[in-house]
Amino acid sequence: MGLRNILSRRRKAVVPRLAVPGKSAELEAAWAELRQTVDESNVTSFRACSRNGRSWAEDPEAVRQIAATIARIMNDTAEGSKGNPAQ
C-alpha cells in the first residue's frame, strides 16, 4: 500500500493520550500540535519507532517532527494534485 493510499483514507487516526507522570509543558504542547495536525489531515494511523531505545512519545522534539512530517506530506500531496487534476 502506497503512502498516498494511506493518506487518502477518510477515517481519523486516534492519537494516543499518554499518561506519563510528570509530563512537561513542552511535551503536552508537542502532543497538542500532533493532535491538531492529525485532525486537519486525512491520516488514519501511523507508526513510529525510536533508534535510541527511548520512546518517541516521551520526546517533545520527536513528537513535533512527526507532526511536521505529516503536515509536509499533506502539503506536498495537495500541491501535487493542483498541478495534475487526474490524481
N, C-alpha and C positions, 0 to 999 in steps of 0.2 A: 504494500500500500504506500503510495507516494505521499509526500508532505502536503501537497495541495489537496489530496483527498482527505487527509486528516483535518486540514483547516476549513474545508468546505462543509463539514457536518454542522448541523444546526443545534444539537444539544449543547448545553453548557457544562463546562468542567466544574467539578466540585473541588475547590481549593481548600485543602485541609486547614483547620484552625488548630494549631498545635498547643497543647497545654504544657508549655515549658516553664518550669518555676523560675522566677526572676527574669523574665523576658525583658530585654531592654527596650526603651522607647524607639531606638533605631530599628530594631528587629520588627517591632509592631508596625512601624511606618513602612518598612520594606514589604511586609506581608499585605498591608493595605494597598500598596501600589500594584502588587501582583494580582490581588483580587480584582482591582479595578480594571487592569489590563485584560484579564480573562473575561470579565463581564462585558467588555467592549469588543471582544473578538469572537470568532467562531470556534475557538479551541474547545474541544470536548474532553481532552485528557492530555497529560504529558507525564513523562518520567524524567527524573534527573538523578544523577549519582555524583559522588564526590571521589576524587582520587586520593585525598589525603586521609581518608578514614573517618573524617568528621562529617556529620550530617549537613547537607547543604541547607536544610530547612532551619538550621540554627545560625546561619551565617548571613547577616543582612546584605552583604555585597553579592553573594551568590543568588539570593532571592531577587535582588534588583536586576542582576544580569539575566535571569530567566525572564523577568518581565520585559526587559529591553529587547531580548531576542524575539519574544512573541510579538511585540509591537513592531519590530523591524520587519519580520516576516509578513505580518498583516499589511504593513505599508507597502512593501515590495509587491505583494500579491495584488493589492488594489491598483498600484501604478501600472503593473503589467497588464491587467485586464482593461485599463483605459486605452492602452495603445493597441490592443488586439481584442476587438469585441467578440471574437469567436471563442474566447476562453470562458 
